[in-house]
Amino acid sequence: MKKTFAAIALASLVSAPAFAAPETFAIDGTHTYPRFEYNHLGFSNQVHRFTKTSGTVTWDRAAKTGAVDITIDASSVDTGYALFNQHIQGADFFDTAQHPSITFKSTAVKFDGDKPVAVDGNLTVKGVTKPVTLTLTSFHTAPHPMLKKDAIGANAVAKVKRSEFNMGKNVPYVSDEVTLAISVEAVKQ
């Protein structure tokens, strides 16, 4: 009788549904390019990007929780013009000599059903940290066809005022409001 009970108990544990656990995804720096857009003298919107990004995304599908930790190399700013790259790395703007990294660390991920739709967090630029909400305009998860590992991808946007990060030079001629856009891909570890 004891053997039968033990066998039934063991069988029920083995056949019980597996509980999902948080999964960690490493940001793919070759497919992740944060961009920023601002109005230049009322003539046009200028869009520039950073070319070196690293970090992780943690996602627990079952619990509907997640975390995002992104580090951007501020000296990797790419405006398409080397002289301007140097100019905006100066003390009036990114001040990369004193503040080489820009970071975003999440405090909460908001879901609509099973799909993440926004990430609240703290953005640190030039040593100043402010709360920012990244709104996800898309989110996709699937096995990566070439790497044969699970992968996730998302596009996120937010608006910030550069003057709040001690980067207000030339406001209002160059807009204070900046649109941040992050296209991110990450692969399961």
Buried (B, 14 or more C-beta within 10 A) or exposed (E): EEEEEEEEEEEEEEEEEEEEEEBEBEBBBEBBBBBBBBBEEEEEEBEBBBBBBBBBBBBBBEEBBBBBBBBBBBBBBBBEEEEBBEEBBEEEBBBBEEBBBBBBBBEEBBBEEEEBEBBBBEBBBBEEEEEBBBEBEEBEBEEBEEEEEBBBBBBBBBEBBBBEBBBBBBBEEBBBEBBBBBBBBBBBE
